[in-house]
């Protein structure tokens, strides 16, 4: 193999390797991100559910808490799942949503997952009609899959 062809093959392999690393972020399979946020004070739990595996293992408790001032907060307690690229916290209309196509029923993004281990809080936007949402999911936006879901039980009602 000539030097030019060898250099071209090496260059293509390096670019492909970097692209695959960026897509899959394999180091996140072994690197955890732990968070420990305090629970909101002065609120009442209006809905809750335990995380269950979808495409990956997930454990812990999800609670919707209504604060004294009327704001709503989603709380993860003793939460744990696999880390991954571009993980988001979604409220889901379809509690069985597993793939991107299942999101057609409706979802609301509460932002990026702060950590794959620990307790954390996510503010639910004012005016959100919680009666539309049946579950909370940790969703991998890059690959369009649901890591873990907590089906919400309780009298959430309409906001």
PyMOL commands that set and color helices and strands:
alter all, ss='L'
color gray80, all
select helices_A, chain A and resi 3-24+26-29+100-105+130-132
alter helices_A, ss='H'
color red, helices_A
select strands_A, chain A and resi 34-36+43-53+58-67+72-81+87-92+107-112+117-124+135-140+145-151
alter strands_A, ss='S'
color yellow, strands_A
deselect
rebuild
show_as cartoon
